[in-house]
Every structure is written in C-alpha cells, then in structure tokens.
Amino acid sequence: MALLRDEFHQDQDALYAAIDEIEVIIHSLMNKKSESRVSSNPKTPSYEAELRRWRYLGAAQMGGSQQAFFNNGKSNIAFEKGGQALGNWRLSGMENGSAIFSHPKGKFLVLKAFSNE
C-alpha cells in the first residue's frame, strides 16, 4: 500500500509540474498574440482622414513658388510646395493633375485633381 501511495504522489507531482509548464506556455502564447495584434494594426497618422476628404483644385506658379489649391469642404485654401498643410502633413509635390502630401512617418497621400466632367 505504501509503495502504491508513493507512486501515486510521484505521478501527482509529475502531473502538477506538467500543468505548470502548460500554463506557462499558454501565457507566453497569449502575450505573443496580443503583441502581434498591436503591431499588425498601425495607427493612421492624425488628420489623414480629413485630408482624404479634401478636393484638389489645381496648381499655379507664382514667382519662384508653386502653390496648390484645395477645397476642404468649407472654403478654398492654398499651400506652397513643401509647406505644412495639416498637422504634420506637408505638401511635397504636384504633378500630372495630382497633389502629394507626405507625413514624417513615411506615409504618402495622393489627391487627384477634381473635375466637373
């Protein structure tokens, strides 16, 4: 009887050790999944949604500077090439009927020229 009891306690200890190992593995997997979820959804730079609603009206060269004209839904506004437009977004270029905004985090946004056709 004593031998069976000792075997039972040894098996029980082995099972508890295995359960502890499984718990550690589960917690580490859960942490990895939550970290990957956070990194897989990059945040949209601020003001990007608002910039997407703007309409590019065209560009003009005045003296040595280029300006682009936009309608932001409330009024018409103009920005110089290289100038800060909204938040950290800058008007980085105008070419072939489109305006290009860039963000310091490396993101670009292209607005096509608005036409009534």
ABEGO torsion letter per residue (X at the ends): XAAAAAAAAAAAAAAAAAAAAAAAAAAAAAAAAAAAAAAABBBBBBGAAAAAABBBAEBBBBEABBBBBBBAGABBBBBBBGBBABEABBBABBBGGBBBBBBAAGBBBBBBBBBAX
